[in-house]
Amino acid sequence: MPGDSDWPTALDDLGEGAPYVLWTRGASSFLSRPTSDLATITGARACTSYGEHMARKLASSVAADERVVVAGGAYGIEGASHQAALAAGGDTIAILANGVDRPYPVGHRDLLNRVADVGLLVSEVPPGAVPTRHRVIARARLMAALSSVSVIVEAGARSGSLLVAQRAAELGRRVGAVPGPVTSAVSVGPHRLLRDGVASLVADTSDLARLMDRHQTPRVRLDREHVRPPASASSRSL
């Protein structure tokens, strides 16, 4: 709870939108790390092999720098990011839209249990809670607020991961986007963020390192229509 030694003060930037409590499973001390030590990596569930490769490469570099990877628990980019961080012996945090006692999706049960063993599972909903569209949307602000940088690796035009970029920019956090083939549907989101000046180009690990090491955080004025997914976007968009 706010005031506890491990409470992440970065969430105070959310103002009235800050959670009242967090449930954790694992190394809750990760939450007391400086925001500059955390990088959120997210993107499409139905990612390409290129997107998975880039997610793994970026997550491995964060782990090698002894920093913390933050992601959701979804298939695709988020799962690849956790797997790479764990393989590198690094620290990783999974932000869930369900109770920390109910690994979701089921296909990631072993992965999320491994994260809980050596990293951290975090949720603002109590144990036993199931994921809902509203909870998935609300989770985006936590993923954005906890980290100094949020990187969108691949995302379709309606991907829920674009909400993370939107929230991060609104909070004055840095946003990165990985470019991809112009013919790929999952490159539409990152390319839009780059075109509209919301995100900086992340083409390799050195680009991400520069974003994380930048001392001044620019505040971006947004046209929300540029980065907000349509209202019909669902948790499956992640």
Protein Blocks (a to p, Z undefined) as FASTA:
>chain_A
ZZiaklcfklmmnmmmpcfbdcdedjfklmmpcfklpccddddfkbcfklmmmmmmmmmm
mmmnopacdddfbehjlmmmmmmmmmnopacddddfbdfklccdfklmmmmmmmmmmmcc
ddfbdehiacdfklmmmmmmmmmmmpmbdcdfbdcfklcklmmmmmmmmnopacdddddd
fkbmklmmmmmmmmnomaccdfbfklmmmmmmpmbdcdddddfklmmccfkbcfklZZ
